[in-house]
Amino acid sequence: MAEFAGVSPGRRVLDVGSGPGALTAELAARLGADAVAAVDPSAPFLEALRERAPGVEAVQARAEELPFADGAFDAALAQLVVHFMRDPVAGLREMARVTRPGGVVAACVWDLAGGRNPLAVLWRAARELDPGVRDESGLPGAREGELAALLRAAGLRDVVTAELEAPFTPAGFDDWWEPFTFGVGPAGEHVAGLDEDARAVLRERCRELFAEAPRSVAWAARGVVA
């Protein structure tokens, strides 16, 4: 994602919807912690991020209301988060606001509609247990071309798209399962909403399917701030 956004030393970058800090840590390694800021609405995620990327400015906030001045960054990135925004166009517009003219706003979203994502195993198991379950395939940006359309609607110009492949490499089933227990996002909310017995059944079915996890692909798009 950092490569796709064209992040390079000497730039100041914002990670929007940072989660526990996977992208933030990579940006800090490339640019230095003092050149990176991160926002996320989840306090537990920010706590994990501060341990993972010490020195990064980490602020609890939503994408739609970023607590930064106009043009404060050279680039703003949103990795695997646009589909969680309450208002994706407003969130991307805020990212553009805090990015200087000529700077870059970039985002990516798992191929949720095509099933090529790390969540596919969970939703397959959930549908087997309850065919009425609604997965994330209908969320904004889940299909090819949707993310680029959202960036254009937010006022970005010269929008470029790509398909990014991320190896499915969790350390093991428990590492893959644990984030769902935080209750964040539709998958986490589904897991948290189950009673203890149902959650245990879902967990064990996911464990059985874990070896069949598909390759993970994300739709990506970047645009230039006018």
C-alpha positions in Angstrom: 0.0 0.0 0.0 2.8 2.4 0.8 4.4 1.6 -2.5 1.2 2.1 -4.4 0.7 5.5 -2.7 4.2 6.6 -3.7 5.2 7.2 -0.1 8.9 8.3 0.2 11.2 9.8 2.8 10.8 13.5 3.5 7.0 13.2 3.4 4.5 13.5 6.2 1.8 10.9 6.0 -1.5 10.1 7.8 -2.9 6.6 8.3 -6.7 6.7 8.5 -8.4 3.8 10.3 -5.1 2.5 11.4 -6.4 -0.5 13.4 -3.6 -2.0 15.5 -0.9 -0.5 13.3 0.2 -2.8 10.5 0.4 0.0 7.9 1.4 2.6 10.5 4.5 0.6 11.5 5.5 0.2 7.8 5.2 3.9 7.3 7.2 4.7 10.4 9.9 2.3 9.2 10.1 4.1 5.9 9.7 7.7 7.0 10.5 7.8 10.7 7.9 7.9 13.5 7.8 11.7 13.7 6.6 11.9 10.1 3.6 9.7 10.6 0.2 10.2 12.3 -2.6 7.7 12.7 -6.3 7.8 13.6 -8.7 5.1 14.6 -12.0 5.2 16.5 -11.1 2.1 18.6 -9.2 2.8 21.8 -7.9 -0.8 22.1 -6.5 -0.7 18.5 -4.7 2.6 19.3 -3.2 1.1 22.4 -1.9 -1.8 20.3 -0.6 0.7 17.7 1.3 2.7 20.3 3.2 -0.4 21.4 3.8 -1.5 17.8 4.9 2.0 16.5 6.2 4.1 19.4 6.6 7.8 18.6 3.8 7.9 16.0 1.1 10.5 16.8 -1.9 8.4 17.5 -5.4 10.0 17.8 -8.8 8.6 18.5 -11.0 9.9 15.7 -13.2 8.9 12.8 -12.3 9.5 9.2 -15.3 11.8 8.7 -13.9 14.2 11.4 -10.1 14.3 11.2 -8.6 16.6 13.9 -5.9 18.1 11.7 -5.5 21.4 9.8 -6.0 21.7 6.1 -3.0 20.5 4.1 -1.2 19.1 7.1 0.1 16.0 5.2 1.7 15.1 1.9 -0.4 11.9 1.7 -3.3 10.2 3.5 -3.8 6.5 3.3 -6.7 4.3 4.3 -5.9 0.6 4.3 -8.9 -1.8 4.5 -11.2 0.8 6.1 -13.2 2.7 3.6 -16.0 0.1 3.7 -16.2 0.7 7.5 -16.7 4.4 7.2 -20.1 5.8 8.1 -20.0 8.0 5.0 -17.1 6.9 2.7 -17.3 10.0 0.4 -17.2 12.3 3.5 -14.3 10.3 4.9 -12.3 10.5 1.7 -13.1 14.2 1.3 -11.7 14.8 4.8 -8.6 12.9 3.9 -8.2 15.2 0.9 -8.8 18.3 3.1 -5.9 17.4 5.4 -3.6 16.6 2.4 -1.8 19.4 0.6 -2.8 20.3 -3.0 -0.9 17.9 -5.3 -0.7 15.3 -2.5 -2.1 11.8 -2.7 -5.1 10.1 -1.1 -5.0 6.4 -1.4 -7.1 3.5 -0.2 -7.7 -0.2 -0.6 -10.5 -2.6 0.3 -10.5 -6.4 0.3 -12.2 -8.0 -2.7 -15.2 -8.8 -0.4 -17.6 -9.4 -3.2 -15.3 -11.9 -4.9 -14.4 -13.8 -1.8 -10.7 -13.3 -2.1 -10.0 -12.0 1.4 -9.0 -13.2 4.9 -12.6 -12.9 6.1 -13.9 -15.4 3.5 -13.4 -18.4 5.8 -15.4 -16.7 8.6 -18.4 -15.7 6.4 -18.5 -19.2 4.7 -18.7 -20.8 8.1 -21.3 -18.3 9.4 -23.5 -18.8 6.3 -23.3 -22.6 6.8 -24.6 -22.2 10.4 -27.1 -19.4 9.5 -28.0 -18.9 5.8 -29.6 -15.6 6.6 -26.3 -14.0 7.7 -25.4 -10.8 5.8 -21.7 -10.7 4.9 -19.6 -7.7 3.8 -19.9 -8.2 0.0 -22.3 -5.3 -0.3 -20.2 -2.7 1.5 -18.8 0.3 -0.3 -15.6 -0.5 -2.3 -16.1 -4.3 -2.2 -16.4 -4.6 -6.0 -14.0 -3.6 -8.8 -14.3 0.0 -9.7 -16.3 1.1 -6.7 -13.3 2.5 -4.8 -12.2 4.7 -7.7 -15.7 6.0 -8.0 -15.8 7.0 -4.4 -12.5 8.9 -4.7 -13.8 10.8 -7.7 -17.0 11.6 -5.8 -14.8 13.0 -3.0 -13.1 15.4 -5.5 -9.9 13.6 -6.2 -8.4 13.9 -9.7 -6.2 11.6 -11.8 -7.5 8.5 -10.1 -5.5 5.3 -10.7 -6.5 1.8 -9.7 -4.7 -1.4 -9.0 -5.2 -4.9 -7.7 -3.0 -5.7 -4.7 -2.3 -9.2 -3.6 -1.5 -9.9 0.1 -0.3 -13.4 1.1 -2.5 -15.1 3.7 0.1 -15.6 6.3 -1.2 -15.4 9.9 1.0 -17.2 12.4 -1.8 -19.6 13.0 -5.5 -20.0 13.4 -5.5 -18.3 16.8 -3.8 -15.2 15.4 -6.4 -15.1 12.6 -9.3 -15.5 15.0 -8.4 -13.1 17.7 -9.2 -9.8 15.9 -12.8 -11.0 15.4 -13.2 -11.2 19.2 -12.7 -7.4 19.5 -16.1 -6.8 18.1 -14.9 -4.4 15.4 -16.4 -4.2 11.9 -19.2 -6.4 10.6 -17.3 -9.7 11.2 -16.4 -8.7 14.7 -19.9 -7.6 15.5 -21.3 -10.9 14.2 -18.9 -12.9 16.4 -19.6 -10.7 19.4 -23.4 -11.0 18.9 -23.3 -14.8 19.2 -23.9 -16.6 22.5 -21.0 -18.5 23.9 -22.1 -21.9 22.5 -22.8 -20.5 19.0 -19.4 -18.7 19.0 -17.6 -21.9 19.9 -19.3 -23.8 17.1 -18.4 -21.0 14.6 -14.8 -21.0 15.8 -14.4 -24.7 15.4 -15.9 -24.7 11.9 -13.6 -21.8 11.0 -10.7 -23.9 12.3 -11.7 -26.8 10.0 -11.9 -24.4 6.9 -8.8 -22.4 7.8 -6.5 -24.5 5.6 -8.7 -23.7 2.6 -8.4 -19.9 2.9 -8.2 -18.2 -0.5 -5.5 -15.9 -1.6 -6.2 -12.3 -0.5 -6.7 -9.5 -3.0 -7.6 -5.9 -2.4 -8.9 -3.3 -4.8 -6.8 -0.2 -4.6 -7.2 3.4 -5.8 -5.3 6.6 -5.4 -6.0 10.2 -6.5 -4.4 13.6 -6.4 -5.7 16.5 -4.3 -6.8 19.5 -6.4 
